[in-house]
């Protein structure tokens, strides 16, 4: 049976989802041990990561033939790219062995250095450096080939000749842009508000609205005693206008600069000047 073509972006997204799931589980484990004086979890991180990979493999690839990331996107491993047959048991075990053992060896090879002589340790470091450079070069070549042909997004899949297919028949879908349109609309509205608000004299607008409310016969609540009528807080650097009601210095000066007809918040008397509390 011939397999269907899987989009390149879907294959890459599945790989990224698998890495994110592993990272999220590791974060939860590390949070459990963060209150210890010495975080022993990090001393055995390669072994813990290998254990997590085995557990994820057991409940994903071993059970369903697909990783959790692939299942989220409706994908699954295939025996090869020429068919959509599910993975055999032997290939699933080989996939686990390569993923777990290679990653564990890459993170743990440095533990051998204390057991070797300085000369052998230097040779081992040099050999591992060349091996890592070679793997990065081969991985880059494999990724470029994947971009051209859409097959084998990882080097391991190419080595094991693993294909990828859809779990169900794909139907054409038209993308929905409702969420994007809503975000663009609100973003434009917020930009408009940020551009207009600095041009509005809020002090004059507040005075005008208070005068309209008073003319309508509505009694506004008076500020509490020993509080600034503007901010309704304990006065900072208390100052008094001609009427004698205590205000914050910054509240008075800011409103006087913005509105030359600023009125006292208690008696509604116009304010033209102010002086520190207790002075004349």
N, C-alpha and C positions, 0 to 999 in steps of 0.2 A: 504493500500500500504506500503510495507516494505521499510524503509529508507536505504540509502547507508552509508557505514562506512566513517566517516570523520577522517582524520589524527589528531593525538594529537597536532602536531606542528601547524597545520592550526587553530585549536581552540584557542591555546594560542596566536598565532600571531594576531588573530582577536581581542582578549581582549587587547593586547598591543597597537594595532592601535587605538582602541577606546579611550584609556587613552591618547595617544599622541595627538589625535585630540582635546580632551577636554583641554589639557595643552596648545596647540598652540592657541586656541581661548582665553583662559584666559590670556595668555601672551599679545595678542593684546589688550585686554581690559585694562590690567594694564599699557601698554605703553601709552594709551590715557590719563591716569591720573597721569603719573609720574612727570609732571611739576607743579603739585599743591604742596603747601608748606607742607600740610599733606595729605597723600594719603588716602582719605576717602574710596577708593575702597576696601582696605584691612579690614576695619572695618565691612564691610558687605560681606566679601568673602564667607561665607557659603551660604548666600541667593543668591549671584550672581552665585555661582557654581550650586546651585539647579536650578536656572533659565536656565542656559546653558544646563544642563542635560535635562530639559523639552523641550527646543527648539530642541536639537539633537534628542530626542525621537520622537518629533512630525514629523520631516522630515525624519526619518529613520525607526524606528520600527513601528510606527503608520501607516505610508504610505506604507511601503514595507514588513514589517515583519522581517526586518534584520537591524542590526546596520551598520554604515558606514564602520567599519572595516571588518565586515562579507561580505558586498557587494564587497569590494575590492578583497577579496579572493574567491568570488563566492560561499559564504555560506549564509544560512538563518536559522532562528529559525524554529523548528518543534514542533507540538503539544506535542509529546513525542518521546522517542527513538524507539518506535515500529512502527512509521509511519512517513511519510514525509509531513503530512498535515500542512498547515500554521497555525500560531497562531490565536486563536480566539480573539475577541475584549476584552473580559474580562481578558484574560491572558496578553494581552499587557498592559492594565491599571494596573494590579497587578504588573507587572514587573517594570513599571514606579514608582509606589508607593513605592515599596521596595527599589529601587535604590536611589530615591531622599530623601525620609523621613529618611531612616536609615543613610545615609551619613550626612544629615543635623543635625540629632540628635547627631551623634557621634562628630561633630565639635562644636555644640552649647550647649552641656550639661553643660559646665563650666560656662556659663552665669547665671546659677541658683544659683551659690554659694553666690554671694553678697546678695541674698534675703533670705538666710537661716541662721539659727543660727550656731555658730561654731560647735556644736555637730552634728546637722543634716548635715552640710556641710562635716564634716569628714566621716560620715556614707555614704553619697552619693559618695564621692571620693573612699572609700573602695569598695563599691558595683560596681562602674563602672570599677575599676581596675580588680576585679574578672570577670566581664562580658567580658572585653576585653581579658583577659587571656583565658577564656573559648572559645571565638570566634576564637582566634588564634589557639588554640589546635584543635578545630573542623575543621577549615579551612585546617590545616596541614593534618589531617586524610583524609579529602575529596580530597585533592590534591594527596596524596599517592594512594587513591583508583582510581583516574582518571588516574594516570600513569599505573596502573595495568589493568584497564578495558577500558580506553579510553572514559569514559562517565562523564558528569557533571564536567567541568573544574572549576566551581565556586560553592560555597555553595548555592547561590541563585538559580542557575539552578537546583540543586538537590532538593531544597525545593519546587520549582514550577514544577518539573518534565519536564523541557524544553529540548527538543532534538535539534539536529543540522543536517542539510542536505545540499546537494549541490543544487545550483540553476539550474544547467544544467548537463547533463551527462558527467562524467569525461572520458577523453581518456588518454591513456598512453603517456607520454611525455619523451623524452630524453633530459637531461640537456645540456645546451650549456656552454662550457668553454672558449669561445673566449675571453671574457673580462678578465677572470682570467689568461689565458695564456699570454695575452698582458701585464697585470700588472706584472706577474712573469718575463717576458722578460725584461721589462724596469727596474725593480728592480735589476735584475742581471747585466744589462748594467751599471746602476748607481754605483753599488758596484764596478764593474771593473774599472770605471773611477776614483772613489775616491781612489782606491788602486794604480793606475798607475800614476796619476798626481803628487803626491809628489816625485816620482822618476825621473820626467822630469825636467831638468834644463831649465826653461823657459827663463832665461836671455841669456844663450848661444844660444838657439834656436832663440830668437828674433834677436840677433846680426848676426847670420848666415843668417837668412832670409833677413835682411836689406842689407847685403853685396851682396847677390844674386840679389836682386832687383836693386841695384846701378850698378852692372856689366851689367845688361840688359839694362842700359841707362834710367831707369825710375827714375824721380825726385820725391823723397818723400816730402811731405809737411813739411816745417820747423816749429818748435814751435814758438808761438808768443813771443814777447818781454816781459821781466820781468816774464817769466813763466819757471818752471822747464822742461827741455826737456824730462824727463822720465814720469812724471805724468801730465804735461801740466797744473799745478796749480801754485798758488803763492808759491814761495819757503818757506818751513818751515825750520827754522834754516839754512839759506842760506850758502852754502859752494862752493868753487871754486876749480876745478882741475888746472893742469898746463896751460890749454888753456885759462882759465879765464871766462868760461861760468858758470853762476850761476845755481846750482842744489840744491835740497833738501838734507839735510844731510843724512836722512834715505834712500832716493833713491840711493845716491852714495854708502853708506856703504853696503847696502843690495846687490846691483849689483856687487860691488867689491868682496864681500865674495863669491858670487855665480859664478862669472866669472872673472878670473884674466886678461882676455883680453877685459874687458869692455871698450867701446868707448864712447866718448862724443856724445850726441844726436844732437849737432849742427854742429860740425866740423869733427866728426868721428875720432878724435885723441885718441889714447889709453890713459887711465887714470891709474895712479899708486898710486897717493896720492892726498889728498885734504886738504884745510885749510879754516877756517872761512872767510867769505867775508870781504874784507877790510884789511886783514892781509897778510903778505908775508911769 
